[in-house]
Amino acid sequence: MLDLTSEHEVVTPPWRDRVCLGLKGKINEVARAIAGDTDARDMTFTLIKESARSICAEVEIDGQSAFLKLFDGEGEADQLAYMREKTCLLSFRGSGLVPRILAFSNPGRFVITEWVSKGQVQDRLDRLSAEDTGAKLGRWLARYDAVSPAESACGNWYSYLNRFGAEIDLQAVETAQDLLLEIPLCGRSLARNDAALGNFMLTHKGDIIACDFEAATMRPRGWDYLQLYRALILRFADRAADAVEAFADGYAAEHKGALIADELNVVARILFCAEAVAGRKDREALAWL
């Protein structure tokens, strides 16, 4: 428990000092956001993970729990990470795609969301089969794309991916240029830009909830599709074909927009290969398509 009232010097783990400093002057408001009118002195914090940029912790008070993410890094990138997280949680509230946001503080740079407890979560995706994981992610992504803030953009995938330079070796993939030139961009939208499967949770209803949006940015529509396609291949190396096929089918079944799963599959395969061989002096042209 954080002792915010004692005048005695208390030796606490560094992460507790960071939380205490980040929530200074806002403890009562945090308590009310979670449990209504209650005594903030009974609030406890349990560390989930920490980094130089942020701290994630479970907050418990009066029998109720919430999730705290505090961005207390001092750099501009840390401040931008907070703004991205907050903006996404607010943009997608009510969609059922993300945890419900309870409170946020711009001066304190923290967000508080509902706590998805063990009793609410059926399992994490890493214990599902390749097909189930792919299908559920595909359907989630289609629903996410439908409500994601978007803007117009033109061009094609070859011109766009070429901007990444040495990170993506398109010349190493046979016919990549010809194929990508024929696949147009369909505008830009707010992409999660983070394919870590550990940031997805599965509820008892079978719905996916995604967390961690600090890397979110505007990218061509379909960017998250490419990222998750790659993540599925890496996660299910021995069942990659089944995982990505289920992913494409789930996405196509739910998607109502202009994106075509077959075209995104072509882009995703090329991107995966081009990233894999980028910088290799001994690489030969890959003919995967």
C-alpha positions, -999 to 999 in steps of 0.1 A, spaced: 0 0 0 12 35 -8 15 55 24 8 90 12 1 105 46 29 93 69 56 118 77 81 90 84 106 80 58 95 48 42 119 27 20 99 17 -10 108 1 -44 117 26 -71 85 19 -90 64 28 -60 82 61 -58 74 68 -94 37 60 -90 35 82 -58 51 111 -76 31 106 -108 -2 106 -89 7 133 -64 -23 155 -58 -46 133 -78 -50 103 -55 -85 112 -43 -97 117 -79 -82 83 -89 -100 66 -60 -134 82 -70 -129 72 -107 -125 36 -96 -148 31 -67 -168 63 -61 -167 82 -28 -141 62 -8 -110 66 13 -80 69 -9 -57 58 19 -69 22 14 -57 22 -22 -30 -4 -31 -9 -9 -62 6 -41 -76 33 -38 -103 26 -55 -136 56 -42 -156 79 -12 -157 103 4 -181 121 37 -184 91 51 -202 62 38 -182 48 18 -153 18 -6 -155 1 -15 -123 -31 -30 -109 -49 -5 -86 -72 -19 -59 -95 0 -36 -127 -10 -18 -129 -44 -35 -126 -30 -70 -96 -30 -94 -84 -9 -123 -54 -8 -146 -30 21 -144 -5 31 -170 18 60 -160 40 76 -186 67 93 -165 96 94 -189 110 128 -195 116 127 -232 94 140 -260 88 105 -272 75 95 -238 50 124 -239 39 114 -274 34 78 -262 10 90 -236 -10 111 -260 -13 81 -284 -25 58 -257 -51 83 -244 -63 93 -279 -68 56 -289 -87 47 -257 -110 77 -262 -114 72 -299 -125 35 -295 -144 37 -263 -178 21 -266 -166 -1 -295 -159 -32 -274 -125 -34 -290 -105 -18 -261 -108 -17 -223 -132 11 -210 -112 42 -200 -121 54 -165 -99 85 -162 -68 102 -176 -46 131 -167 -26 152 -192 -4 169 -165 2 135 -148 4 116 -181 -15 86 -169 -46 66 -180 -68 44 -159 -90 17 -175 -112 -10 -163 -95 -41 -150 -99 -72 -170 -95 -97 -142 -88 -134 -143 -125 -140 -138 -133 -121 -170 -106 -134 -192 -110 -169 -207 -75 -171 -219 -47 -152 -237 -43 -158 -274 -10 -176 -269 -29 -208 -258 -53 -209 -287 -48 -229 -318 -33 -213 -349 -66 -213 -367 -86 -199 -338 -60 -172 -332 -59 -162 -368 -97 -161 -372 -103 -141 -341 -76 -116 -349 -89 -112 -384 -124 -104 -372 -112 -80 -345 -90 -61 -371 -119 -58 -395 -141 -42 -367 -112 -20 -357 -107 -8 -392 -144 1 -395 -142 26 -367 -106 38 -369 -101 75 -377 -91 78 -413 -81 103 -440 -76 101 -478 -43 91 -494 -33 79 -528 -5 59 -543 5 22 -543 22 -1 -519 54 -3 -539 60 35 -536 51 35 -500 73 5 -489 102 19 -509 104 48 -484 118 25 -457 150 21 -477 174 -6 -464 149 -19 -438 129 -35 -466 148 -51 -495 121 -52 -522 146 -60 -549 153 -93 -532 117 -106 -539 111 -116 -574 81 -98 -591 76 -76 -560 77 -43 -579 52 -55 -606 28 -68 -580 30 -39 -555 26 -13 -582 -8 -28 -590 -21 -27 -555 -34 8 -546 -34 25 -512 -70 29 -498 -64 60 -476 -47 62 -442 -61 53 -408 -51 51 -372 -30 20 -369 -20 2 -337 14 -3 -352 22 -30 -327 17 -67 -335 27 -81 -301 1 -109 -295 5 -105 -258 -14 -73 -260 -46 -90 -270 -70 -107 -245 -99 -129 -250 -131 -126 -230 -156 -153 -220 -178 -141 -249 -150 -149 -274 -144 -112 -281 -109 -98 -283 -98 -67 -264 -66 -50 -274 -44 -29 -251 -12 -9 -255 -16 18 -281 15 39 -274 30 32 -309 -2 41 -327 2 63 -358 -15 71 -391 -5 45 -417 -20 32 -450 -51 12 -444 -41 -24 -440 -9 -17 -421 -20 -35 -390 -30 -64 -413 6 -67 -425 19 -65 -389 -4 -92 -376 2 -114 -406 39 -113 -397 32 -119 -360 12 -150 -368 39 -165 -390 65 -160 -362 41 -173 -335 30 -204 -354 60 -213 -375 49 -249 -380 13 -239 -387 19 -206 -404 -2 -214 -435 -32 -224 -414 -29 -193 -392 -27 -167 -419 -54 -184 -440 -78 -183 -410 -67 -147 -404 -75 -137 -440 -109 -155 -439 -119 -139 -406 -110 -105 -418 -128 -109 -452 -159 -122 -435 -161 -92 -412 -147 -64 -433 -171 -40 -450 -147 -15 -466 -126 -13 -498 -96 -34 -486 -93 -68 -503 -78 -96 -481 -62 -113 -511 -43 -81 -521 -32 -76 -485 -19 -111 -484 3 -104 -514 17 -73 -497 22 -91 -464 41 -120 -480 64 -96 -499 70 -75 -469 78 -105 -447 104 -118 -472 118 -83 -479 123 -76 -442 139 -111 -436 166 -106 -462 173 -69 -458 210 -63 -452 221 -98 -461 250 -97 -485 245 -133 -496 208 -131 -503 194 -143 -536 161 -132 -551 132 -149 -535 104 -164 -556 76 -169 -531 47 -157 -553 
